[in-house]
Amino acid sequence: MAPRTPPLLPALPGEPQHTRAARTLRDAVQRGDLPPAERLGARSLARAWSMGRATVQDALDQLQAEGYLEVRPQSGTYVASGPFAAAASTPVRHPPAVPLSSWAVRALSGQRADAPAQYQVDFRIGQPAGLFPSGLWAEALARQAEQLAQLTLDAGELGPLHTRRAIAGWLSRERGAQVTPDMVMLTGGTQSALDLLGRTWLEPGRTAVVEDPCYPGARRAFAATGAALVPAGVDAQGLDPAGLPASASLLYLTPGCQFPTTATLSASRRAQLLQWAEAAGAFIIEDDYAADFHHTARPPAPLQAQAPQQVILLGTFSQSLAPALRSGYLVAPPEVLDVLARTRPLTDRHPPTLDALALADFLTSGGYGRHLRRARTQLAHRAEVLEAALHAELPQLSSRPVRAGLHLYLPLPATQQETEVQDRAAAMGVGVSGVAEYSVNAQPPALLLAFAHLTPEQLREGVRLLKRVLG
């Protein structure tokens, strides 16, 4: 009796021929068209399907590995004994309707996807700054790759000790932080650190305090845990301690350059917040996101330097180097890091080792410092261009001085509606962010104008277009 040859199924988009052949045979076995003990030959199938014999043999080998076929010594390949699940007569077009977990429901709550848009000038926050020193980074990466091949290196949950030493030295020297290598954990960026901290210290029934307005990634990470969130108002001196709850687990803070208002936390409020944290039994999470980009003077020392046992310091290299690197750090007391190190393996065992070693090379060789000096000069010039253009074209508005960060805060007259201004600007080909996007409670209207990724001419053109919107 001649071997049965099922008809070759139509190819799926981008499907390799051996995968198509395996799918055809699997479907035939499941349906019973190829019964148990049916002999299959690569040569006859290849001839019938106009395929290469090696291609069909790959398919037969795959189905043998899956258990659909068996090879009998000195005899050939046969359909194995079942039973095999019958293929559905109608393909399943939707995944099972398994209810989402409470965490997923909270994590998805309030999220909205930005509609894709093309703007002549895009001032919206979140644009890559385009500052990546690709040549210098490639050299550091190559040096460490050569050494890595000769090393047996266990990065551990905190990251390579060599990198933690380099970061501790940089933070002590450049930021005045109180930090030793055993206080440093490498992270995949600020967001992964916030998620880890939230899952470790927050749950339903606990409280976290966030600035209002605030970096939305912090608010969403904490809200996803089910903890109660208390928004604390911000003014020209930073977060206002008045009205803080008597107890809380975490307080998220951007004291060096409040996001997004750009205010600097005053000395008196720093003292008040440390006193509150001690009384409330809370950790302060200090996001030092703008530390490397202060344009007019040396940045204020981190709050962590005043209270290293109370403050957990977060930092990132994603802005100063490139978002694609997802490289950051967390500084905390060793007792805190011990807890984080033992919970981290549930999500990722350790940060990418080669990137971490390249970062250490970049920090210790002086490459990072040279890169920052060039980048700061470039960014300070762009900030000056933007401020000068606003003064010339929109003198009736008064922007806040750009002391740090990658965007300018432009208050609007109380009579202006942010969303209407954004819509009119979009119609003119200009993308802008508004402070309401980052707020829980109502705020005075203001635009946020990112400048790091734009050329001086683009900045001037954007302001000329905004004049037609606001003038």
C-alpha positions in Angstrom: 0.0 0.0 0.0 1.4 3.4 -1.0 2.2 5.9 1.8 -0.5 8.5 2.3 0.5 12.1 1.5 -1.7 14.8 3.0 -2.2 17.9 0.9 0.3 20.7 1.8 -1.5 23.4 3.8 -1.4 27.0 2.5 1.6 28.9 3.8 1.2 31.4 6.6 2.7 34.8 6.2 6.5 34.6 6.7 6.3 30.9 7.5 9.5 28.8 6.6 8.9 25.7 4.4 10.0 23.2 7.1 7.5 24.8 9.5 4.8 24.5 6.9 5.6 20.9 6.3 5.6 20.1 10.0 2.3 21.9 10.5 0.7 19.9 7.6 1.8 16.6 9.1 0.8 17.5 12.6 -2.6 18.5 11.5 -3.0 15.3 9.6 -2.0 13.2 12.6 -4.3 15.1 14.9 -7.3 14.7 12.5 -6.6 11.0 12.0 -5.8 11.3 8.3 -2.4 9.7 9.2 -3.2 6.9 11.6 -0.8 5.3 14.0 1.9 3.1 12.4 1.6 4.9 9.1 5.0 5.0 7.5 6.3 8.4 6.3 9.2 8.9 4.0 11.1 12.2 3.4 11.8 11.4 -0.2 8.1 10.7 -1.2 6.8 13.7 0.8 9.4 16.0 -0.8 8.5 14.9 -4.2 4.7 15.3 -3.6 5.2 18.8 -2.1 8.0 20.0 -4.4 10.3 20.6 -1.5 13.8 19.8 -0.7 14.3 16.4 1.0 16.4 18.1 3.8 13.5 20.5 4.4 11.0 17.6 4.9 13.5 15.7 7.0 13.7 18.8 9.3 9.9 18.6 9.7 10.0 14.9 10.5 12.7 15.4 13.1 10.7 18.2 14.7 7.5 16.0 14.9 9.6 13.1 16.3 10.8 15.5 19.1 7.2 16.5 19.7 6.1 12.9 20.1 3.9 12.6 16.9 6.4 10.3 15.1 8.7 7.6 16.1 11.8 6.1 14.3 12.1 2.4 14.2 15.7 1.2 13.7 16.4 -0.2 10.2 12.7 0.4 9.3 11.8 4.1 9.0 9.7 6.8 10.4 6.1 6.0 11.6 3.2 7.8 13.1 3.3 7.2 16.9 0.4 5.7 18.9 -1.9 8.4 20.2 -4.2 9.6 21.4 -3.5 13.0 20.0 -5.8 16.0 20.5 -7.9 16.6 17.5 -7.4 20.0 15.8 -10.3 22.4 16.2 -12.6 22.5 13.2 -12.7 26.2 13.5 -9.4 28.0 14.5 -9.6 29.8 17.9 -9.5 33.5 17.1 -9.5 34.9 20.7 -7.5 34.0 23.8 -9.4 32.6 26.8 -11.4 35.1 28.8 -9.3 34.6 32.0 -10.1 37.5 34.4 -7.3 39.9 35.0 -5.7 40.0 38.5 -6.4 42.9 40.8 -2.8 44.1 40.2 -3.3 44.1 36.4 -6.6 46.0 36.7 -5.0 48.6 38.9 -1.9 48.8 36.6 -4.0 49.4 33.5 -6.3 51.9 35.2 -6.1 55.4 33.8 -3.6 54.5 31.0 -4.1 56.0 27.7 -2.2 55.5 24.5 -0.9 58.6 22.8 -2.3 58.9 19.3 0.6 58.8 16.8 1.1 62.2 15.3 3.7 64.0 13.1 4.5 67.5 14.2 6.6 70.2 12.5 8.1 70.9 15.9 7.5 68.5 18.8 8.0 70.0 22.2 6.4 67.1 24.0 8.2 65.6 27.0 9.7 62.1 26.5 11.6 62.6 23.3 15.1 61.0 23.2 17.7 63.8 23.7 20.0 62.3 21.0 23.1 62.8 23.2 24.4 59.2 23.1 28.2 59.2 22.7 28.2 56.1 20.5 31.9 56.1 19.7 33.1 56.3 23.3 30.5 53.8 24.5 31.5 51.3 21.7 35.1 51.6 22.8 34.2 50.9 26.5 31.9 48.0 25.4 34.6 46.5 23.3 37.3 46.7 26.0 35.0 44.9 28.5 33.8 42.3 26.0 37.4 41.2 25.5 38.0 40.9 29.2 34.6 39.2 29.9 35.5 36.3 27.6 38.4 35.5 30.0 36.5 36.0 33.3 34.2 33.9 35.3 32.0 36.7 36.7 29.0 36.4 39.0 27.3 39.8 38.9 25.0 38.9 41.8 21.6 40.5 42.4 23.2 43.9 43.1 25.3 44.0 39.9 29.1 43.7 39.4 31.1 45.1 42.4 33.4 46.9 40.0 30.4 48.9 38.6 29.0 49.6 42.1 32.3 50.9 43.2 32.4 53.2 40.1 28.9 54.5 40.8 29.6 55.0 44.5 32.7 57.0 43.7 30.9 59.1 41.1 28.0 59.9 43.5 30.3 60.7 46.4 32.6 62.9 44.3 30.1 64.6 42.0 26.9 64.7 44.1 28.1 64.6 47.7 26.0 61.5 48.5 26.8 59.3 51.5 27.4 56.1 49.6 29.6 53.0 49.7 29.6 50.1 47.1 27.5 47.9 49.5 24.7 50.5 49.3 24.4 50.4 45.5 22.1 48.2 43.4 22.1 48.4 39.6 18.6 48.6 38.1 17.0 48.6 34.7 16.2 52.3 35.1 14.1 54.4 37.5 10.8 52.7 36.6 12.1 49.2 37.4 13.3 50.5 40.8 10.0 52.1 41.6 8.2 48.9 40.7 10.5 46.8 42.9 10.2 49.3 45.9 6.4 49.4 45.5 6.0 45.7 45.5 8.3 45.3 48.5 6.8 47.9 50.8 3.2 48.7 49.6 0.0 46.7 49.6 -3.7 47.3 50.2 -4.1 49.1 53.5 -0.8 51.0 53.3 -0.2 54.5 52.2 2.2 56.2 49.8 2.7 59.9 49.2 3.4 61.3 45.8 4.0 64.9 44.6 1.2 66.5 42.7 2.0 67.1 39.8 4.2 64.1 39.6 6.1 61.7 37.3 3.3 59.4 36.3 5.4 56.3 36.3 5.8 56.6 40.1 2.1 57.1 40.7 1.1 54.2 38.5 3.7 51.8 40.0 2.5 52.6 43.6 -1.2 52.6 42.7 -0.8 49.1 41.1 0.1 47.7 44.5 -3.4 48.6 45.9 -1.9 51.1 48.4 -3.7 54.4 49.1 -2.0 57.3 47.3 -2.0 60.7 48.9 -1.1 63.5 46.4 0.9 66.3 48.1 0.8 69.8 46.5 3.8 71.5 45.0 4.7 75.2 44.9 7.7 77.3 44.1 9.6 75.7 47.1 8.8 72.2 46.1 6.5 69.7 47.9 4.4 71.3 50.6 4.6 69.3 53.9 1.4 70.7 55.2 -1.3 68.1 55.2 0.9 65.0 55.0 -0.6 61.9 56.6 0.5 61.0 60.1 1.9 57.7 58.8 2.9 56.3 55.4 5.3 53.7 54.0 6.8 55.6 51.1 7.1 59.3 50.0 8.2 59.9 46.4 10.1 63.1 45.9 12.1 64.9 43.2 13.8 67.6 45.4 16.6 68.7 43.1 14.3 69.6 40.2 10.7 68.8 40.8 9.1 67.0 37.9 7.4 68.6 36.1 7.3 72.1 37.7 11.2 72.4 37.9 11.0 73.8 41.5 13.9 73.2 43.9 12.9 71.9 47.4 13.9 74.6 49.9 16.2 74.0 52.8 13.5 74.5 55.4 11.2 72.0 53.7 14.0 69.4 53.4 14.3 69.6 57.2 10.5 69.3 57.6 10.2 66.3 55.3 13.0 64.5 57.1 11.3 65.1 60.4 8.0 63.9 59.0 9.5 60.8 57.6 11.1 59.9 60.9 7.8 60.4 62.7 5.7 58.6 60.1 8.1 55.7 59.8 8.4 56.2 56.1 11.2 55.8 53.5 11.7 58.9 51.3 12.3 57.8 47.7 14.5 60.5 46.1 14.4 60.5 42.3 17.6 62.4 41.3 16.7 62.3 37.6 18.1 65.7 36.6 21.3 65.6 38.6 23.6 65.4 35.6 21.8 68.2 33.8 22.0 71.4 35.9 22.6 74.2 33.6 23.4 77.3 35.7 25.2 76.1 38.8 26.2 73.0 40.7 23.1 71.0 41.7 22.0 70.9 45.3 23.3 67.9 47.2 20.8 65.0 47.4 18.6 64.7 50.4 20.1 61.3 50.9 23.3 63.0 52.0 21.5 64.3 55.1 19.7 61.1 56.0 21.2 58.0 54.4 19.1 55.7 56.6 15.8 57.3 55.7 16.3 58.2 52.0 16.5 55.7 49.1 18.2 57.5 46.2 17.3 56.6 42.6 19.3 57.7 39.5 19.4 56.8 35.8 21.8 57.0 32.9 18.9 56.7 30.4 18.7 60.5 29.9 22.4 61.3 29.9 23.3 58.4 27.7 20.4 56.6 25.9 17.0 55.3 26.9 17.8 52.0 25.1 20.5 51.2 27.7 17.9 51.0 30.6 20.7 51.6 33.1 20.2 53.0 36.5 21.0 52.6 40.2 19.4 52.6 43.6 21.2 53.6 46.8 19.9 52.4 50.1 21.1 51.2 53.5 22.7 47.7 53.3 19.8 46.3 55.3 17.3 47.5 52.7 19.4 46.2 49.8 19.5 42.8 51.5 15.7 42.6 51.2 15.7 43.9 47.6 18.5 41.5 46.6 16.6 38.5 47.9 13.3 39.5 46.2 14.8 40.6 42.9 15.4 37.1 41.5 11.6 36.7 41.1 11.7 39.1 38.2 15.3 39.3 36.9 18.4 37.8 38.6 20.8 40.6 37.9 21.3 43.5 35.4 23.1 42.9 32.1 26.7 42.3 33.1 28.5 43.5 29.9 26.6 46.8 29.9 27.3 47.2 33.6 31.0 46.7 33.1 31.1 49.1 30.2 29.4 51.7 32.4 32.1 51.2 35.0 34.7 51.7 32.4 33.0 54.8 31.1 32.8 56.3 34.6 36.3 55.5 35.7 38.1 56.4 32.5 36.7 59.9 32.5 34.7 59.3 29.4 31.4 60.0 31.1 32.6 63.2 32.6 33.8 64.5 29.3 30.5 63.5 27.6 28.5 65.4 30.3 30.6 68.6 29.9 29.9 68.6 26.2 26.2 67.7 26.6 25.7 70.4 29.3 27.2 73.1 27.1 24.9 72.0 24.2 21.8 71.8 26.4 22.4 75.1 28.2 22.7 76.8 24.8 19.4 75.3 23.6 17.7 76.3 26.8 19.0 79.9 26.3 17.7 79.9 22.7 14.3 78.7 23.9 14.1 81.3 26.7 15.2 84.1 24.4 12.7 83.1 21.7 9.9 83.1 24.2 10.9 86.5 25.5 11.0 87.9 22.0 7.8 86.4 20.6 5.6 86.0 23.7 6.8 88.7 26.2 3.4 88.6 27.9 4.3 85.1 29.3 6.9 84.5 32.0 8.6 81.1 31.9 10.4 79.7 34.9 14.2 79.8 34.6 15.6 76.5 33.2 18.1 75.6 35.9 18.0 71.9 35.4 16.4 69.1 33.4 15.4 68.8 29.7 12.2 70.9 29.6 10.9 74.4 30.3 7.8 75.2 32.4 5.7 77.9 30.8 2.7 79.1 32.9 -0.4 80.2 30.9 -2.9 82.9 31.8 -5.7 81.6 34.0 -8.1 82.3 31.2 -6.4 79.8 28.9 -7.5 76.1 28.8 -4.6 73.8 28.5 -6.3 71.2 26.3 -7.6 73.9 23.9 -4.1 75.4 23.6 -2.7 71.9 22.9 -5.4 71.3 20.2 -4.7 74.6 18.6 -1.0 74.0 18.7 -1.4 70.6 17.1 -3.4 72.1 14.3 -0.4 74.4 13.7 2.0 71.4 13.6 3.3 71.9 17.2 3.2 69.2 19.9 3.2 70.4 23.5 2.7 68.8 26.9 0.6 70.2 29.6 0.9 70.0 33.4 -2.6 68.6 33.8 -1.3 65.3 32.2 0.9 64.8 35.3 -1.6 65.9 38.0 -4.3 64.4 40.2 -5.8 67.7 41.4 -6.4 70.8 39.3 -3.3 72.9 38.6 -2.8 76.4 37.2 -2.5 75.9 33.4 1.0 75.5 32.1 2.8 74.1 29.1 5.9 71.9 29.3 8.4 72.5 26.4 11.1 69.8 26.0 14.1 71.3 24.2 17.0 68.8 24.4 16.2 67.0 21.1 15.5 70.1 19.0 18.0 72.3 17.1 18.2 76.0 17.8 16.3 76.7 14.5 13.6 74.2 15.4 13.2 75.9 18.8 12.8 79.3 17.3 10.4 78.0 14.6 8.3 76.3 17.3 8.0 79.4 19.4 7.0 81.4 16.3 4.2 78.9 15.7 3.2 79.1 19.4 3.0 82.9 19.0 0.2 82.3 16.5 -1.5 80.0 18.9 -1.2 82.2 22.0 -0.7 85.6 20.6 
